[in-house]
Amino acid sequence: MSLGVLGYFGNGLKAVLFTCSSLQVLTFKDVQVNRSARYAQHDVIGAMPINEYVGKSLSTVSFTITLSQDHNAVPMLYFDVLKNILESGQAQKLILGPDYMGEFVLESYDENRKHFTGIGICTFAEVTLHLREVGGFNLLNEIVNKVKEVIS
């Protein structure tokens, strides 16, 4: 009964571990990554404006996780974990599959509570997380990027 770890979002004990095993299933789907660049626009008298590349913008990531009590991913427990992560405002590490995505803050999340017990306890939910990259220098990100450059 090994625990197949698919990824991770968080720091320390207050984290969401994405798993798929006989013990627990908590997976992600519909991963959307948005990367963009920043440009400064310079107005030129009598001519078209000129764009100048300033640098990359902060990336955003969103994905949906499925929480099912039948698969040992109790929604009510994870709602508390996500609320604590959101309210902490702290950067969290994000790993999806083999990809270290970097450090992100949880900007918001949407709970879609679908199934309930006879006393109103949620037993199945889908939660969509909306994350924004944390800016600044990150040594781990730099090392990962350099290793990827060497490999390719």
C-alpha positions, 0 to 999 in steps of 0.5 A: 500500500504505497502512497503515490504522490502526484504533487504538493501545494503548501508548506509544512503540515498545512499543505494539500498533498495530491495523491493517488493510491489505495489509501487516498485519492486527491488529484488535480485536473484542468490545470491552466497556466498563464504566463505573460510579458510586460511592455512599456509603451513610449509615445512618439510625436507624429508616429506610432507608439513603440513598445519596449520589453520590460520583463516577465509578468507574474504567472498565474495557475488555476486548477481543480481538485476533487475532494471525496470522503469515499476516497479519504479526502474529507472535504470539510478537513481540506476546506479548513486547510485551504482557508488557513493557507488563504488567510495566511497570505504566505507563499506556498510551494507548488509541485504538479507532477514532475514540475516544480512550478515555484512559490505561489500565493492562494488568491482565491478558491471556489468550493463546489459542494456537490453531495451531502450526508443526511445531516448536511455534512459535505462528502464530495466537492470540487475546489478550484484554486486560483494562484499567483506567483510570488515575485522576487529572486528565488534560488530554488527556481533559478537552480531548477531553470539552470538544470532544465537549460543544461538538460535541453 
